[in-house]
Amino acid sequence: MKVHLYGNILNNGYNLTRFLRARGVDATLFLNDDPTGQNMPWWEDRELTPSTLPPWIRYYPITASFLAPSKATVRMIHDFGQCDVALVCGFGPILAARARVPFVFYSYGSDLCIVDPVIELRAYLASSPRARDVPRHVAWLLLYSSAQRLALSRADRILVLMGFQMRPYAEKFGLADRTTKARLAWDTAKYAAPLDEPLYDRYKQYDIVFFMIARHSWRSLWADLKGNDRFFRAFRRFVDAAHPRVRVVTIEKGPDVEASRRLIRELGIEEHVEWVREMDKDGVRAYESLPNCVVVDQFWHLEWYRKYPADRDRAISGFGSGAIEAMSAGRPVLTMFSDQDFYEGASPPILNAFTEQEIYLRLLEVNSMSPDQRRALGEAGRAFAYRWHDWHLNVDLYIDALAEVALRRGIRWEGVDAQPRAPRRRGEPPPRGVGGGS
């Protein structure tokens, strides 16, 4: 049975295709041009290029519009339709609907959020766009929001990977009856990278290197909520109180980079902060190989309830892929987390913080730890990432969804078990990863 995948948010599609193929599924990934570049396989595996992709990746060097398709896009839609079941994210539901194939949709963020045009419009207008661009973008957003909602109404199954997506999106838009919680499948072994010696020589004089992996997006409630400003304000207090030998390494990425630069200057912490260019995953793994690295991720927004009134009782924030990568690398993670429901009530071994005061206290806490204590915290995080996110243990969530759709549609499922399997035993040593792009 053939499974076609489309949508490569954070290279999840690329990784899922690798994992499915390792489990015996005849899976093929369909790609087209991404202007950012970072959602392409070569962002995950540096040895790959558009001209050296394996045969199970079909790359179309076009910017595809599935609502008003060009001849090249029509060809892609036709080719994509030559499968039994599709597994899609991004605007893959529109593609699958156009190709008239049964499909499972999995979401890791904005591809489900776009079904609410009110929130998306407020997010766009809060980004201070140029006035001349507004009419075109608003028309585009309304068109694609409507098209995505219609396509998702035809989805056979929907998998959500973050708790905040349930009530404000899946339930609000009538998708809950087909929606199941899932977790991001990850190659955790790949992040146990060997020490990058040149990078270590550069930072070995510091007790801690705080590696801020989250993009800078914090000025608007309606945009993606990272809370970088709360970290920098807490860090100012931390420096004054503890006089630590630490370094903050932060990435030039996100709509609020310049606002963060101004805030850092106003707080007088420029000497402690180093800006680096956006990097591929090899670069990320190099920083996370440093034994003195503590990863800083996202902190949500203090007024989340204005955006998501259905979750007014508490802010629901799970892990971004950056936190999962950091835990897989065995590094302590400072982030906000409140999505225990996605982990059967389990609380991860992290430096959990939400408010500025909580971040400040966590900074003092991790600074007071010995290197061995920080190492132990990182190793506990690695075990958590393996238990809940390693692909060997949870790719069955995706396979079972595909098998269920196939059986319901009368499609013969071969190559893997068609029936849902009992959970594998937890706590066993992590197996070898499936490797790179071969």
C-alpha positions as CSV (number, residue, x, y, z in Angstrom):
1,M,0.0,0.0,0.0
2,K,1.3,3.4,-0.9
3,V,1.4,6.3,1.5
4,H,2.2,9.8,0.2
5,L,3.2,12.6,2.6
6,Y,3.0,16.3,2.1
7,G,3.9,19.2,4.4
8,N,7.3,19.5,5.9
9,I,6.9,21.8,8.9
10,L,10.2,21.7,10.8
11,N,11.1,18.7,8.6
12,N,8.5,16.6,10.4
13,G,7.4,15.2,7.0
14,Y,10.9,14.3,6.0
15,N,11.5,12.5,9.3
16,L,8.1,10.8,9.4
17,T,8.8,9.4,5.9
18,R,12.1,8.0,7.1
19,F,10.5,6.4,10.1
20,L,7.6,4.9,8.1
21,R,9.9,3.4,5.6
22,A,12.0,1.9,8.4
23,R,8.9,0.2,9.6
24,G,8.1,-1.2,6.1
25,V,5.6,1.3,4.8
26,D,5.9,2.3,1.1
27,A,6.1,6.0,1.9
28,T,7.0,8.9,-0.4
29,L,7.4,12.5,0.5
30,F,6.3,15.3,-1.8
31,L,8.0,18.6,-1.6
32,N,7.9,21.9,-3.4
33,D,9.8,25.1,-3.0
34,D,9.8,26.7,0.4
35,P,11.1,30.3,0.4
36,T,12.6,30.0,4.0
37,G,14.6,26.9,3.1
38,Q,14.6,25.6,6.7
39,N,11.8,23.1,6.1
40,M,13.7,21.3,3.5
41,P,15.6,18.0,4.1
42,W,19.0,19.7,3.7
43,W,18.1,21.8,6.8
44,E,18.0,18.6,8.8
45,D,20.8,16.6,6.9
46,R,23.5,18.8,5.5
47,E,24.7,16.2,3.0
48,L,21.4,16.5,1.0
49,T,20.7,18.9,-1.8
50,P,17.8,19.3,-4.2
51,S,19.8,17.3,-6.7
52,T,20.9,14.5,-4.3
53,L,17.6,13.5,-2.8
54,P,16.8,9.8,-2.3
55,P,14.2,8.4,-4.7
56,W,11.5,8.4,-2.0
57,I,11.4,12.2,-2.1
58,R,9.6,13.7,-5.0
59,Y,10.8,17.3,-5.3
60,Y,9.0,19.8,-7.5
61,P,10.9,23.1,-7.9
62,I,7.8,25.2,-7.9
63,T,5.9,27.4,-5.5
64,A,2.6,25.6,-5.5
65,S,-0.9,27.1,-5.2
66,F,-3.4,24.3,-4.8
67,L,-6.4,26.7,-5.2
68,A,-5.3,28.2,-8.5
69,P,-2.9,25.6,-9.8
70,S,-0.5,26.1,-12.6
71,K,0.2,23.3,-15.1
72,A,3.2,22.2,-13.0
73,T,1.1,22.2,-9.8
74,V,-1.7,20.2,-11.6
75,R,1.0,17.6,-12.5
76,M,2.1,17.5,-8.8
77,I,-1.6,17.1,-7.7
78,H,-2.0,14.2,-10.2
79,D,1.2,12.5,-9.0
80,F,0.3,12.9,-5.4
81,G,-3.1,11.2,-6.0
82,Q,-1.4,8.0,-7.0
83,C,-1.5,6.5,-3.5
84,D,-3.9,4.7,-1.2
85,V,-3.8,7.0,1.8
86,A,-2.1,10.3,2.4
87,L,-0.5,11.7,5.6
88,V,-0.3,15.5,5.4
89,C,0.3,18.7,7.4
90,G,0.6,22.3,6.3
91,F,-1.8,22.9,3.4
92,G,-1.6,19.2,2.6
93,P,-5.4,18.8,3.3
94,I,-6.2,21.1,0.4
95,L,-3.8,19.1,-1.8
96,A,-5.2,15.7,-0.7
97,A,-8.8,17.0,-1.2
98,R,-7.9,18.1,-4.7
99,A,-6.2,14.8,-5.4
100,R,-9.2,13.0,-4.1
101,V,-7.4,10.6,-1.8
102,P,-8.3,9.6,1.8
103,F,-6.0,11.3,4.3
104,V,-4.8,11.7,7.8
105,F,-3.9,15.3,8.9
106,Y,-1.4,15.9,11.7
107,S,-0.9,19.4,12.9
108,Y,2.0,21.1,14.7
109,G,0.8,24.6,14.8
110,S,-0.4,27.2,12.3
111,D,-1.7,24.8,9.8
112,L,-4.6,24.1,12.1
113,C,-4.7,27.6,13.7
114,I,-5.4,29.1,10.2
115,V,-9.0,27.8,10.4
116,D,-9.8,30.6,12.7
117,P,-9.5,33.7,10.5
118,V,-10.3,36.2,13.3
119,I,-7.2,35.2,15.3
120,E,-5.0,35.0,12.2
121,L,-6.1,38.4,11.0
122,R,-5.4,40.0,14.4
123,A,-2.0,38.3,14.4
124,Y,-1.2,39.7,11.0
125,L,-2.4,43.2,11.7
126,A,-0.4,43.2,15.0
127,S,2.8,42.6,12.9
128,S,2.6,46.2,11.6
129,P,2.4,45.3,7.9
130,R,2.9,47.8,5.1
131,A,-0.5,49.3,4.3
132,R,-0.2,48.5,0.6
133,D,0.3,44.8,1.4
134,V,-2.8,44.5,3.7
135,P,-5.6,44.0,1.2
136,R,-3.8,41.3,-0.7
137,H,-2.7,39.4,2.4
138,V,-6.1,39.6,4.0
139,A,-7.7,38.3,0.9
140,W,-5.2,35.4,0.8
141,L,-5.7,34.6,4.5
142,L,-9.5,34.5,4.2
143,L,-9.3,32.4,1.1
144,Y,-6.9,29.8,2.5
145,S,-8.7,29.8,5.9
146,S,-11.9,28.9,4.2
147,A,-10.2,26.3,1.9
148,Q,-8.4,24.7,4.9
149,R,-11.6,24.4,6.9
150,L,-13.4,22.8,4.0
151,A,-10.6,20.4,3.3
152,L,-10.4,19.4,7.0
153,S,-14.1,18.6,7.0
154,R,-13.1,15.8,4.6
155,A,-10.2,14.5,6.7
156,D,-10.5,10.8,7.7
157,R,-8.5,11.4,10.8
158,I,-6.8,14.4,12.5
159,L,-3.8,14.1,14.9
160,V,-3.0,17.1,17.1
161,L,0.4,17.4,18.7
162,M,-0.2,20.3,21.1
163,G,-2.9,20.6,23.8
164,F,-3.8,24.2,23.1
165,Q,-5.2,23.1,19.7
166,M,-8.1,21.0,21.2
167,R,-10.7,23.4,22.5
168,P,-9.9,26.6,20.6
169,Y,-9.6,24.7,17.2
170,A,-10.6,21.1,17.0
171,E,-13.7,21.5,19.2
172,K,-14.7,25.0,18.1
173,F,-14.7,24.0,14.4
174,G,-16.4,20.7,14.7
175,L,-13.4,18.5,14.2
176,A,-13.2,16.8,17.6
177,D,-15.0,13.6,16.6
178,R,-12.1,12.7,14.2
179,T,-9.3,14.2,16.3
180,T,-6.8,12.2,18.4
181,K,-3.9,13.4,20.5
182,A,-0.5,12.3,19.2
183,R,3.1,13.2,19.9
184,L,5.9,14.3,17.7
185,A,8.0,11.4,16.5
186,W,11.7,12.2,16.8
187,D,15.1,10.6,16.1
188,T,16.3,11.1,19.7
189,A,19.6,9.2,19.1
190,K,20.6,11.7,16.4
191,Y,20.8,14.5,19.0
192,A,23.4,12.7,21.2
193,A,26.0,14.4,19.1
194,P,29.7,14.2,19.9
195,L,31.3,17.3,21.4
196,D,32.1,20.1,18.9
197,E,35.7,20.7,20.0
198,P,36.2,24.2,18.3
199,L,32.9,25.4,19.7
200,Y,33.8,24.1,23.2
201,D,37.1,26.0,23.1
202,R,35.2,29.1,22.3
203,Y,32.8,28.8,25.3
204,K,34.7,26.7,27.9
205,Q,35.4,29.8,30.1
206,Y,31.7,30.1,31.0
207,D,30.0,28.1,33.7
208,I,26.8,28.1,31.6
209,V,26.0,29.0,28.0
210,F,22.3,29.8,27.7
211,F,21.4,28.8,24.2
212,M,18.1,30.6,23.3
213,I,16.7,28.5,20.5
214,A,13.3,30.2,20.4
215,R,12.8,32.7,17.6
216,H,12.1,36.3,18.8
217,S,8.4,36.8,18.8
218,W,7.0,38.4,21.9
219,R,5.5,41.9,21.3
220,S,2.0,40.8,20.3
221,L,-0.3,38.4,22.0
222,W,-1.8,37.5,18.6
223,A,1.5,36.4,17.1
224,D,3.5,33.3,18.0
225,L,4.1,33.5,21.7
226,K,7.7,33.0,22.8
227,G,8.1,35.4,25.7
228,N,11.7,36.3,25.0
229,D,11.4,39.6,26.8
230,R,10.6,38.0,30.1
231,F,13.7,35.9,29.9
232,F,15.9,39.0,29.3
233,R,14.3,40.9,32.1
234,A,14.8,38.0,34.5
235,F,18.4,37.6,33.2
236,R,19.1,41.3,34.2
237,R,18.0,40.6,37.7
238,F,20.0,37.3,37.7
239,V,23.2,39.0,36.7
240,D,22.8,41.7,39.4
241,A,22.1,39.1,42.1
242,A,24.6,36.3,41.2
243,H,27.3,37.9,39.1
244,P,27.6,34.6,37.2
245,R,30.1,33.6,34.5
246,V,27.5,32.9,31.8
247,R,26.8,33.7,28.2
248,V,23.5,34.0,26.3
249,V,23.7,32.9,22.7
250,T,20.6,33.9,20.8
251,I,19.6,33.4,17.1
252,E,18.8,36.2,14.7
253,K,15.4,34.9,13.8
254,G,11.9,36.1,14.2
255,P,9.8,39.3,13.8
256,D,11.0,40.9,17.0
257,V,14.8,40.6,16.7
258,E,15.2,44.4,16.6
259,A,12.9,44.8,19.5
260,S,15.0,42.3,21.5
261,R,18.2,44.2,20.6
262,R,16.7,47.4,21.9
263,L,15.5,45.7,25.1
264,I,19.0,44.1,25.7
265,R,20.5,47.6,25.3
266,E,18.0,49.2,27.7
267,L,18.6,46.5,30.3
268,G,22.4,46.9,30.0
269,I,23.2,43.2,29.4
270,E,24.8,43.5,25.9
271,E,28.1,42.2,27.3
272,H,26.5,38.9,28.2
273,V,24.5,38.4,25.0
274,E,25.9,37.0,21.7
275,W,23.9,37.1,18.5
276,V,24.4,34.3,15.9
277,R,23.0,33.7,12.5
278,E,20.2,31.3,11.9
279,M,21.6,27.8,11.6
280,D,20.7,24.4,10.3
281,K,20.2,21.4,12.6
282,D,23.9,20.5,12.5
283,G,24.6,23.9,14.0
284,V,21.9,23.4,16.6
285,R,23.4,20.0,17.5
286,A,26.8,21.5,17.8
287,Y,25.7,24.0,20.4
288,E,23.8,21.3,22.3
289,S,26.9,19.2,22.4
290,L,28.5,21.6,24.8
291,P,28.5,20.2,28.4
292,N,27.9,23.7,29.8
293,C,24.8,24.4,27.6
294,V,21.4,25.1,29.0
295,V,18.7,25.5,26.3
296,V,16.2,28.4,26.6
297,D,12.9,27.9,24.7
298,Q,9.5,29.6,24.9
299,F,7.4,31.1,27.7
300,W,3.9,31.6,26.2
301,H,2.1,34.9,27.0
302,L,0.8,36.1,30.4
303,E,-2.5,37.1,28.8
304,W,-3.1,33.9,26.9
305,Y,-6.8,33.9,27.9
306,R,-7.5,36.9,25.7
307,K,-6.6,34.8,22.7
308,Y,-7.9,31.5,23.9
309,P,-10.8,32.2,26.3
310,A,-11.8,28.5,26.2
311,D,-8.6,27.8,28.1
312,R,-9.0,30.7,30.6
313,D,-8.6,28.4,33.6
314,R,-4.9,27.7,32.7
315,A,-2.4,28.4,30.0
316,I,-1.8,25.2,28.0
317,S,1.7,25.1,26.6
318,G,3.5,22.0,25.5
319,F,6.9,21.4,24.0
320,G,8.2,22.9,20.7
321,S,10.5,20.8,18.7
322,G,13.5,22.8,20.1
323,A,12.8,21.6,23.6
324,I,12.5,18.0,22.4
325,E,15.8,18.3,20.6
326,A,17.5,19.7,23.6
327,M,16.2,17.0,25.9
328,S,17.3,14.4,23.3
329,A,20.8,16.0,23.5
330,G,20.8,15.6,27.3
331,R,20.8,19.3,28.0
332,P,18.7,21.0,30.7
333,V,15.8,23.0,29.3
334,L,14.4,26.3,30.6
335,T,10.9,26.7,29.3
336,M,7.2,26.9,30.1
337,F,5.3,23.6,30.2
338,S,1.8,22.8,31.4
339,D,0.6,20.1,29.0
340,Q,0.9,17.0,31.2
341,D,-2.4,15.6,29.7
342,F,-0.4,14.9,26.5
343,Y,2.0,12.8,28.6
344,E,-0.5,10.8,30.6
345,G,0.0,13.1,33.6
346,A,3.8,12.9,33.6
347,S,5.8,16.0,34.4
348,P,9.1,16.4,32.5
349,P,12.4,17.0,34.3
350,I,12.9,20.5,33.1
351,L,13.4,24.0,34.5
352,N,9.8,25.0,34.2
353,A,8.9,28.7,34.4
354,F,6.2,31.0,33.2
355,T,6.4,34.4,34.8
356,E,9.5,36.7,35.0
357,Q,9.9,35.8,38.7
358,E,9.7,32.1,38.0
359,I,12.4,32.5,35.2
360,Y,14.6,34.5,37.6
361,L,14.3,31.8,40.3
362,R,15.1,29.0,37.8
363,L,18.2,30.9,36.6
364,L,19.4,31.1,40.2
365,E,18.6,27.4,40.6
366,V,20.5,26.2,37.6
367,N,23.4,28.5,38.4
368,S,23.7,27.0,41.9
369,M,23.9,23.4,40.5
370,S,27.2,21.7,40.1
371,P,28.1,20.4,36.6
372,D,27.2,16.9,37.7
373,Q,23.8,18.0,38.8
374,R,23.1,19.8,35.5
375,R,24.3,16.7,33.7
376,A,21.9,14.5,35.8
377,L,19.0,16.9,34.9
378,G,19.9,16.7,31.3
379,E,20.1,12.9,31.3
380,A,16.7,12.7,33.0
381,G,15.4,14.9,30.2
382,R,17.0,12.6,27.6
383,A,15.1,9.6,29.2
384,F,11.9,11.5,29.0
385,A,12.4,12.5,25.4
386,Y,13.1,8.9,24.5
387,R,10.1,7.5,26.4
388,W,7.6,9.9,24.9
389,H,9.0,11.0,21.5
390,D,11.4,8.5,20.2
391,W,10.2,7.3,16.8
392,H,10.6,3.6,17.6
393,L,8.0,4.0,20.4
394,N,5.4,6.4,18.9
395,V,5.5,6.1,15.1
396,D,2.8,3.5,15.6
397,L,0.4,6.4,16.5
398,Y,0.7,7.4,12.8
399,I,0.7,3.9,11.4
400,D,-2.4,3.0,13.3
401,A,-4.2,6.1,12.0
402,L,-3.3,5.2,8.4
403,A,-4.2,1.6,8.9
404,E,-7.6,2.5,10.4
405,V,-8.4,4.7,7.4
406,A,-7.2,2.0,5.0
407,L,-9.4,-0.6,6.6
408,R,-12.4,1.6,6.7
409,R,-12.0,2.4,3.0
410,G,-11.5,-1.3,2.1
411,I,-7.9,-0.8,1.1
412,R,-5.5,-3.7,1.6
413,W,-2.8,-2.9,4.1
414,E,0.5,-4.7,3.6
415,G,4.0,-4.5,4.9
416,V,3.1,-3.7,8.5
417,D,0.4,-4.9,10.9
418,A,-2.9,-3.4,10.1
419,Q,-4.3,-3.6,13.6
420,P,-3.4,-1.3,16.4
421,R,-0.6,-2.7,18.6
422,A,-0.2,-2.7,22.3
423,P,2.3,-0.1,23.6
424,R,5.9,-1.2,23.5
425,R,7.8,-1.6,26.8
426,R,9.1,1.6,28.3
427,G,12.5,2.1,29.8
428,E,14.5,-0.1,27.4
429,P,17.8,1.3,26.1
430,P,17.4,3.7,23.2
431,P,17.9,1.8,19.9
432,R,20.1,3.2,17.1
433,G,18.7,6.1,15.1
434,V,17.6,5.6,11.5
435,G,20.5,7.8,10.4
436,G,20.6,10.6,7.9
437,G,19.1,11.1,4.5
438,S,19.9,7.8,2.9
